[in-house]
Amino acid sequence: MPIEITVAYSPSARVVHEIPLRLPLGATVAQALEHSGLQKLFPELDWQLARVGIWGRKAAMDQVLRENDRVEIYRPLRVDPKVARRERFAKQGARTTGLFARQRPGAKTGY
C-alpha cells in the first residue's frame, strides 16, 4: 500500500517547489529526494550535505516516512541571524525599535 508525501524546496524567498509523491510503505527521506526530481532542477545544491526536515523538524536521510509527511529541504543561511539583527538595530537606531519606539514625553530611553 503506497503512502502519499510531499517534497518541498525553496530556492529563494517566496518561491516554493512542492512535488507530491506516492512511495511504497517504508520509504525513507533519501528515497523521497531521489524520486522528487529536484536534483535535476537544482544541480547546484549538494544533496549529500543538504539539511532536511519533516514538517519543520530535523530529520535524517534514513528516517522512514509516514502518510502525509512533508519533506522539506533547507537551503544554507547566507547571513547569521544574530548579525543581521545587530545590523538592523544599528541602522534604525535605539529610539525607533522595540520597547523604545513609544515612550512618554521626557522619559529616558528604556523606561
C-alpha positions in Angstrom: 0.0 0.0 0.0 1.7 3.3 -1.1 1.9 6.4 1.0 1.4 10.0 -0.2 4.0 12.6 0.8 5.2 16.0 -0.4 8.8 17.1 -1.0 9.3 20.9 -0.7 12.2 23.1 -1.6 12.5 26.9 -1.7 15.5 28.0 -3.8 14.8 31.7 -2.9 12.4 33.8 -0.9 8.8 33.5 -1.8 9.5 30.7 -4.3 8.5 27.1 -3.3 8.6 24.0 -5.3 6.3 21.3 -3.9 6.3 17.8 -5.5 3.6 15.3 -4.4 4.8 11.7 -4.5 3.4 8.2 -3.9 6.0 5.9 -2.4 5.9 2.4 -1.1 5.4 1.9 2.6 8.7 2.0 4.4 10.3 4.6 2.1 13.0 6.9 3.5 13.7 10.6 3.2 16.6 9.8 0.8 14.3 7.8 -1.5 11.8 10.6 -1.5 14.5 13.0 -2.6 15.6 10.7 -5.4 12.1 10.3 -6.7 11.2 14.0 -6.5 13.3 15.0 -9.5 14.5 18.2 -7.7 18.2 17.1 -8.2 17.8 17.7 -12.0 16.1 21.1 -11.4 18.7 22.3 -8.9 22.1 20.6 -9.6 24.0 23.4 -7.7 22.6 22.1 -4.4 24.8 19.5 -2.7 22.2 16.8 -1.9 24.6 14.8 0.3 25.1 17.7 2.7 21.6 19.2 2.4 19.7 19.6 5.7 16.2 18.1 5.6 13.3 18.0 7.9 9.7 16.7 8.1 7.1 19.3 8.9 9.8 21.7 10.3 11.6 19.2 12.5 15.1 18.0 11.6 15.2 14.5 10.0 17.9 12.0 9.0 18.2 10.8 5.4 17.4 7.2 6.6 14.2 8.2 8.5 11.1 6.2 7.4 8.3 8.3 6.1 4.6 8.2 7.1 1.4 9.1 5.2 1.0 12.8 4.5 4.6 13.7 5.6 6.1 16.9 4.1 9.8 16.5 3.5 11.5 19.9 3.5 14.9 20.7 2.1 16.6 23.6 3.8 19.0 26.0 2.0 22.0 27.2 3.9 21.8 30.5 5.7 23.6 33.4 3.9 23.8 35.6 6.9 23.9 34.8 10.6 20.5 35.9 12.1 22.2 37.5 15.1 24.5 39.6 12.9 21.6 40.6 10.7 19.6 41.7 13.8 22.5 43.8 15.1 22.9 45.5 11.8 19.2 46.3 11.5 19.3 47.7 15.1 22.4 49.8 14.3 20.8 51.2 11.2 17.4 52.0 12.8 18.8 53.4 16.0 17.8 52.7 19.5 15.0 55.1 19.7 12.9 53.6 16.9 12.9 49.9 17.7 11.1 47.5 20.0 10.5 48.8 23.6 11.9 52.1 22.7 9.5 53.0 19.9 6.8 54.5 22.1 7.7 56.3 25.3 6.3 59.0 27.5 7.4 62.6 26.6 10.5 63.4 28.6 11.2 59.8 29.7 14.6 58.3 29.4 15.3 55.6 26.7 14.5 52.2 28.0 11.9 53.3 30.6 
